Amino acid sequence: MTLHHETEAAQLRLPPGFRLKAFDSVGSTNDEAKAFARSGAPEGTIVWAKRQEAGRGRRGRAWTSPEGNLYTSTILRPGRPAAEAAQISFVAALAIADTADSVLPESAEVRCKWPNDVLVNGRKVSGILLESEGQPAGGLAWLVLGVGINLRHFPESTEFAATSLSAEGAPTMAPWALLELYGAALARWYGAWSDHGFSPIRDAWLRRAKGLGEPIVVRLSDRTLTGTFADLDRDGVLLLDRDDGAGRQRIAAGDVFFPPAVET
């Protein structure tokens, strides 16, 4: 782990209540943020690294982390039950989508894919990973929001096609400049969630939702379902109207694909 060059970090303007811990290289920004959280670092602490040597995504998947993209993990202390705090993945998706919108051409289509992906012109441009720790008396001690945004690079061989902001027409910019935009968007949406709950987040997410009202394929741990993406429930669960006549099903965890991209 090496400290980040101070000149770049000094240029950053973060919203009130946010502070930066910047590094050239870490194993994982989430691991660093968790260590800071356990040692009492306040809410709004952002760990930022130029590259990760052992980045990871949802369900333990490896996250390729070459220099030139944005890798951050933010310490949050939402004071909510774990089930409610999981809604922060939607908060993060909206923040990433706004960030992408602010640097891409107007013609670019920025959408959210359940549960926590952001797509630009149908390709994945980011990753979100939430990790948390409970308190002995109940509730969360802290939550770490890990976000990676493909600014310059993206993996070529992935199950769901990926892209980068640069590949979709964003101007050349430094990761710290993108972090400034993302920090402002995160502060805005996290504030909305903290003050008003999930309802405004859900409404905004649905306006950006990819596949709403259309056929989707949902891959679960033990089976694959097909149906229509009917809605997002009040707790963030996907509502699927199944093709097999089994009615509407609540799905709390799974991977969504859009036919005919995946054979079922």
N, C-alpha and C positions, 0 to 999 in steps of 0.2 A: 504494500500500500504506500503510495507516494502522494505528497501534497500537491495540489493543483497550482499552476503558475498564478501568482497573486494578481498580476495585472488584469487578466481576463475576468477573474472573480470580482475584482474591484469595480469593473464596468457595469456589473449587473445591478438592475434596479428591481427589487422584489417588493410585493405589496406589504403594507403594514402587518406585523405579526409573523412574517416569514424571515428566516435567516438561513445562511448558506454554509455548508461544510463541503469544500471542493477538493477533489483529488485528481491526479493524472490517471491512476489505475487502482482498481480494487478487485477483489474476487467477485463480489456482488454488492451493489449499492443497497439492496434490501438487507443483507447481513450486517453491513456497517450501520444502517439506520436502526436495526433492531438492537444492536449493541448500545448505540447512543440512547435509544428509548429506555432501555433497562437501567442506564446510568442516570436517568432523570432529564434528558434533553427535552426542552419544551415543545409543545405543539407548534407546527409550522417550520420545524427544522428540516431543511432539504439537503440530502446527500446527493452530490452530483459528481460523476466521474467521466473522464474522456473515454475510457474504455473499461470493460469488465472482462476479467479472465475466466469467470465461472458464472456468467449470467444465466438466469433460468426464467421460464415462463410458467403459465398455469399447468397444474398437474405434473410438475417436475420436469417439463420439457426444457431442453437446452435453448438458450437465447443467444444467438450469435451477436457479438458486441464489438465490432471494429470501430476504430476511432473515426469520428465524423458524424455519428448519430448522437441522439440525446438519451442519456441514462440517468434517471433520478429516482430517489425514494424519499417520500415525505412522511414525517412523523405526525400523526394526528391523535388526538385524545378526545374523541367525540362524546364520551359520557353516555353512550346509548347501548342497549343490548346488542349482542353479537349479530343477531338476525337483522336488526335495523342497520348496523354499521356496514353490513355487506352491500347495502345500497350505494356505498361510496364508489363502487365500480362503475355505476351509471354516472355519478358525478364526474369521475375521471374521464369517462368516454366523451361526455359533453365538453369538458375542458380541452381534450385533445382535438375534437372536431372543430371547435372554435379556433384553436391554434392553427390547424390545417387550413381552414377557410381564410384566415387572415394573411396567408402567404401564397396561396394557390391562385391560379387564374379563375375568373368568375365561371368559366365553363366547367370547372372540375366539380364532380359530384362527390360530396362527402356524406357518408351514411354510417349509421351505427348498426352493428350486427350483434344480436344477442349471443352470449351474455355480456361480453365486454370488449368487443373488437371495434375498431374504427376502420372504415374502408374508404379509399379514394379511387373513384372510377372502378369500383368493384374489387379492388385488391387491398389486402391488409397492410396498414401503414404503421401499426403500433401494437404494443402489448401492455397488459395491465395485470399486476399481481398484488393481491391483498394478503398480508400476514398480520396476525394479531396475537396478543397474549392476555389472558384473563387475570382478574384479581382474585385473591383468596375469598373475599367476601362476595364475589359475583360481579358481573359486568366486565368490561374491557379495561385493562390498564393502559393499553395503547394499540394503535393500528398503524402499520406501515403500508403506504401506497406506493408501489413500485410501478414506474411508467417508462417504457422505452419507445421512442419515436424514430422511425427510419427517416433521417434527414438526407443523407447522401448514399447510403448503402442499403441493400436488402438481400435476403437469401433467395437464391434462384430455385432451389428444389425444395418446395414446401407443399404440404397437402392442400392448403388453401393459398392461392396465389398471393404473393406479396409485392410491394412496391415501395418507393421512397418519395418524399416530397419533391426532391430534385427531379426525379424521373417524371413526375406529373406536372412539372412546369414551375415549381417554386424557384425564386432567385437564389443565387449562391449566398449562403449566410453561415455564420459560425453557430455551433451548438449553444453557446451562451446567449446569443440573441434569441434563439428559439425558446430557451428556458425562460427568458424574461416574458415572452408572450404567454407561454404555458402557465407560468406562475400567476399572472394576472387573471387568466381564465379560471384556474383552479380556485383562487381566492373567491372569485365571483360565484361560482357554482357551489362550492362548499359552504359559503355564507348563506346561499339560498336554501340549501338542504338543512343547515343548522337552524335557521330562523323559521322555516315554513314546512319542513318535513319532506317526504318523498313526492308529494303530489306535483309540485312544479317541475321536479326533475323528471318524473315519469312523463308528463305532458311534453316537455322539450325533447326527451329521448324519442318518444313515439313520432314526433314530427320528422325526425331524422332516420327512423327505423327502416332498415333494408328488409324487404320481403313481407311487410305487413299486409295481410289480406291475400297473400299469395301462397302457392305451394312451397313447402320446405321439407328438407330431410333432417331429422334430428337423430344423431347418433348418441345413444346412451352407453353405459359401461357394459351392458349385457345384451343389447338389441338395438335395432334401428327402426325408427318410426317415420311414416310419411303423413302429411296432412297440410292443413292451412294454418298459417301463423295468424291466429284470431285476435290476440291482444296481449298486453303486458298487464299482469295482475297488480293489485295495489301494493304488493310486497316485492315486485320485480321478477316474479316467476312467469315463465312463458306459458301462454295458453294455446294449446294445439288442438284443432278440430281434426281428429284422426280420419284417415281415408278408409279404415277398415270397419267403420260403423260403430266404433267403441265410444264415440262421443267426444266431449271436450276433456282434455287431460292437462293437469298442471305439471310442468316440468321445471324442476329447481336447478338441475345441472345437466349439461350435455353440450354437444357440438352441433352447430347448425350449418347446413350446406344448402345450396340452391340448385335444384335440378335444372338441366341434366348434368351438372358438374360432377355429381357422385352417383354411382350406380347403387341401388339399394338391395 
